[in-house]
Amino acid sequence: MSLIELGSSAGLQLIWDHYAYSYGDELVYGNCGSPVRLTSKVHSDHFPVLLESSPPIAARIGLDLHINDLTNHADYLWLKALIWPEHQERLLAFEQAAGQLAENPVRLIEGDGVSMIGEAAEQVPADSLLCIFHTHVANQMPASVKRKLEERIQGIGRKRNVIHIYNNMWDSLLHVDAYINGQETSQIIGRTDGHGHWFEWRLPAESTISTKVPEDGTKQ
């Protein structure tokens, strides 16, 4: 799998496979030996099928209008200052994740991610599954730019297999748009807490959505 993140900031989410994860029981997923352990709760009768270990990553690219360099002390302190003071667990996770990023640097490119997404996609191995993902950054885009992003990802999907994962674009729900062998599918996977403390999982078959965007900018 290859990763491209829009709004990557310092790139901490691009090394998600270097973290361990738990969801309210004794089971641990991902990199079980990692000093970074992220915890969350599942608010649902359904629980996702999780792999015991993360899949191999062929390439990682982060795109952002302003890259934060964690080797720069001012950038490090700035990102640390953005964490709410009462969120001590998030503060510790940030410090530990910054240490992991120092040991596993990623490629970060400064610029307009929507304009650069096609070029970035051409720079990852053609035989890998491309995963393009982003979170709150899409909430800051005008509707016309959101449509342009979808069109460009659809264009990439006509050439190779790609998965588009996002929330806070047309609504607050977690979406997965897939382009596999030229076939396009779109699903709502769940609802998430803004800081990842919990998520509500939905079985994919329960909430398939259209990829067409009406004139008012909402997505059905």
Order of alpha helices (4+ residues) and beta strands (2+ residues): beta-beta-beta-beta-beta-beta-alpha-alpha-beta-alpha-beta-alpha-beta-beta-beta-beta
